[in-house]
């Protein structure tokens, strides 16, 4: 309850964890990448950011995570399930009950209680192997598996990021990655190759 101000009513403010504000998805204004002065200052800022946040104690993935944390929080808010309707037609907004409903649904779907009881039994194992044989087209040779375990190279990463694609729908356009490629790609490569 707020302070009495210009009327005879006190303002009341209510905050709810269930409120989902309508927000537009943020997108970088590409006009900011046109001016040479803006590009140079952004390059200096990015270099300074990665230098000040990189040390041997912190995994390289943390730098990438910190840089994108706000975007991920916004996406998490957009995809949060605020209410659910049970098979009994009851609707709940209680986060614990919503979580429990999903947990029960997937436990029933995969029959986890039974799997825990007979997970090591030959019958259960044979059902899994039969399913994999029918649905997984082939197995990797030892040489292929070893090649996949090798760290990525900068050339592989650069060729994987095609000129018409961006790595994620985070609001940063292709021109951002292209403009700051020499700073961003080594950091991205360290994060992808990191095995913590």
Number of C-alpha atoms within 10 A of each C-alpha: 8 9 9 10 9 7 7 7 10 12 11 8 7 5 6 6 7 14 9 11 8 7 8 6 11 11 11 13 11 12 8 13 17 11 9 10 11 13 16 13 11 16 18 12 12 15 15 12 13 17 10 10 13 15 10 6 6 10 15 23 19 14 19 17 13 10 13 12 13 12 15 13 10 13 13 11 14 13 8 10 13 15 15 18 12 12 7 6 8 8 13 15 13 13 15 9 15 19 14 11 16 12 12 13 12 11 14 12 9 10 12 14 11 12 14 9 10 13 14 11 10 10 11 15 14 12 11 12 12 11 11 12 12 9 9 8 7 9 9 9 9 9 9 10 11 10 10 11 10 9 14 13 12 14 9 11 15 13 9 11 15 11 12 7 11 17 12 9 10 16 14 16 17 17 16 18 18 14 15 17 15 11 15 18 18 14 18 18 19 18 17 15 16 12 10 6
